[in-house]
């Protein structure tokens, strides 16, 4: 599993007023200044007197000032209203784009661009509620931690991106591929036939095994997958994921590549998980950087 910690400094958010607020403050100041100037002109020079005089209004002094002031202020307010309307439309478009980006990030993994665990579980639950036959496969990269430890997390991230792109290209159009976290992925297939589901998962694993070229290195990646089918192996999203996970650990331990869930795995699932964790910690504690030690494991 990838255990990368982002240690890069984060930019501090700006604390000053945003551009829209500055534009609004500037417009308000300019409009107030113009209205003051218009008021002075209308009182002192009375350019609107001829409008009232032409209309035959008597006396024309005060009405002329009022008419000019109202006409000029309406013209100024209209021009600023048009500008403010354009600003509001632009702000609304920017807000909608930001909301769409937030919705995308809530459903997708930021490293690979694949749907994330929340999106996968939600889609699986919708399929199960609609009685859509589904096969769930949990896919885990083999010895991925060695890549992070020996080559660095930046290489590990590049490998995850390349692997994710290859798996996405091999995923059937009706299926859903998601990154659950670290080096673990999940595949959802609308396939009631177990044999066809196996074939599809093998096809995705074949895409993983293609050599990965990154940073001048050629890396051979292997993976293990466990399959659980609804309704044969469960009718809930959490149950299917757990059983597919058990099958994946069985495939990883026995080097089978792909393993479908069986009831025998559920009985020994806890012990198998514990044994796999113990072996992983033992290898991490004894292996030197740049080397890979393997400990033979014989099932008793």
N, C-alpha and C positions, 0 to 999 in steps of 0.2 A: 504494500500500500504506500502511496505517496504521502509523506508527512511533511510537506514543504511548509515553512513558516515565512510569511512575507515580512522581511525585515527592512524593506526600503522605506525611507522617510515619506510621510504623506504630506501633501501640500495643505497648509492651513487655509480654511475657507476665508474669503474676503469678508471684512466686516463693514465696509463702506456701503453707501447707497448703490443700488443697481442702476444701470443705464436708463431704464424706463422711468425710475423715480427722478433721476436728474433731469431728463427731458421734460417731465411734467412740471417740475419746479421752475425750470427755465421758461417754459411756455406761460406759466402763471405770472411770473415776474414781468415778462414782456407784455402780456395782455393787460396787466394792471397799469403798466406805464403808458401804453397806448390809450387806454380808456381815460387816464388822467389828462393826457395831451388833448384828446378829443373834447373832454369837458371844458378845458381852458379855451380851446379854439371856438367852441360853440357859444360860450358865454361872451368872450372878448370880441371876436370877429363876426359872429352870427352869419356864417355863409349860407345857412338854410333859409334866410329871410326871403330870398327870391322865390323859393318853392311856395311859401305861404302867400306871398304877394301875388304870384301868378294864379293861385287858387282863389284869390279874392277875399282872403281872410283878413279881417281888421280887428284890432291892431295886429301887425305881423311880427313885432319884436320878440315877445316871449314864445309864441308858437313856433317861430322859425328856429329859435335855439333848441327847443325840445325836439322838433322834427329832425334836425341835423344830428343831434346827439343820439337819438334812437336809431336812425338809419346807419350812422357810422359804427355805433357799438354792435348792432346786429351783424353788420358786415365783418367786423373783426372777430366776433364770437363764432360766426359761421366758418370763417377760414380756419380758426383754431380747432373748431369742432371736427372739421374734415381731417385735419392732421391727427388729432387725438383718436379719431375713429380708426385711422390707418394703424396707429400704434397699438390700439387694443386688438385689432385683427391679427397683427403680427405676434403680440404677446399670447393670444389664444392659440395660434398655430404652434408657437414654441412650447406652450404648456402641454398641448395634446401630444406633441412629439416626445416630450419628456415622460409623460404618462405611458405612452406606448413603449418607450425604452425600459421603464421600470417594470411593466408587465412582462416584457421579454426576458429581462434579467431574473424575474421571479420564477420563470419556468425553464431557464436554460443555464447550462454550465458555462462560466465565463472563460474557461481555458479552451475547451474543445468546441463550444457552440452547440453541443448536443443538448437535448432535453435533460433536465435534472431529475433527482429522485422524486420530488414532489409532483412534477408533471407525469412521471411514469406511474406512480401509485394512483394518481387521480384518473388517468386514462384506463388503467387496469380495472379500477373499481367501476368505472362507467361500463366497460365491456362486460364485466361480471353481472352488473345489475341488469343489463340488456340481454343476458343469456347468450352472449357471443362466445363460441368456443375459443379458448385461448391457450397458448403455450408460452410459458415464461422461462427464459434462460438467463442465468447469472453467469457472467464471464469474468474471469480473473486472470491477469497476466502472470506468468510464472517467473519467479526470481526478479521481479521488477525492482525490489528494494536494492539489489546489487547494482543496478544501473544508477540509481540515485546516490548510493554511497560511494561508488568508485568513479563515476563520471560527472556527478553534480546534478543538482535539481534542474538546472536549465536544460541539460540534455534529457532528463526524465520528462520534463514538460514537452519538449519537442517530440519525443517518442510518443507520448500520449496523444498529441495532436495528429501525428501521422497515422497512428493506429486507429484513432477515432474516425479519421477521414476514410481510411480503407474499409472499416466495418460499415460505415454509413453507406458507402457505395455498394456494398454487398447485401445490404438489408433490403428485403422485398418492399415494394411501394406501400403495401398495406400494413407493414410492420412498424414498430417503434423501437428505436435504439436510444438508450439513455446512459449517462454516466452517473452511477450511484455515489461515487466518491473515490478518491485515490486512484488505484488502477483497476477498479471494479466497475463493470458495465452490466446493463440488463437489456435483454431483447424480448419484445412482446410480439407474438405472432398470432394472427387469427387463423389457427390451423388445428382442426380437431384430430387429424391423423398423426399419430406419434411418429411414424416413419418419415413422413414429409417434414415434420418439425425437426427431426434429427438431421435430415439432409440440409435444411436451411441453416441450422446452427453450424454444421460442418463447413458450409460455404462461407459463413462469416469468419470462422476460425482460420480458414484458408487465406482470407484476406489479411489476417493478422500475421500469418507466417511469412508474408512477403518481406524481403529484406528492407530495413528502414535505413535510409541515407540521411545523416544529420551531422553537421560539424565535421565533415570529412571522415566520418566513421560509417561503417556498414554493420548494422546490428541485426541479429536474428532473434525474433521475438516469438515466444510460445505462449499458449494460453490454455486454460481449462474451463469447461463449461458444465453446468448442471441444469437439467430441464425438469420442470414440473408442469403438468397439464391440468386445465380445468375442464370438466368438474372431477376428473378421476383422482387427482391428487389434492384437491381442496377447492373451496368455493369463496375464499376470502383473499384479498390482496396480500395481507401480511402472512397468511399461511402459505400461499403459493411462493412468495419470495423466500420465506424461511426454508421451505423444502427444496427449492431450486438451489439455495445456498448450501444446504447439506449435500445435495448431489454434486455440486461443484467441488466441495472439499474432498468428497470420495474420489472424484475424477483426478484431482490434483495429487492426492496421496497415492493412488494406484496407477498414476500416469496413464489414464485411459483416454484423455482428451475430452470426451463427452460422456456424461453419465446421466441417465434418467433416474428420477427419484423412485425409491422402493420403500416399502414399510420397514424393512430391516434397517435402513439408514436412519429412520426417525428414532428407533430405539437406541442406536449407538451414536446418534448425532452429537450429543453433548461431549462424550468421551473423545470423539474424533476431533471436534473443535479444540478441545483442551490439548490433545496430543499434537495437533498441528501448530498451535501457539507455542508449546514447549519446544518443539523442534526448531521453529523459527527463531526463538530467543536464543537457543543454544548455538545455532549457526552464526547469529549476529555477534555473540559474545566471543566466539573462538576464531572466526574468519578474520584474516588481516585484510586491510584495504588492497584492492587490486587482485585478490585471490578469491576463489570459490571452493569451499570445502563441502563435500557431501558426506552424509552419514547414512550407511545402509540401514534400511528399515525392513524388518521382517515381521509380517503379521502373525501373531500367535493365536 
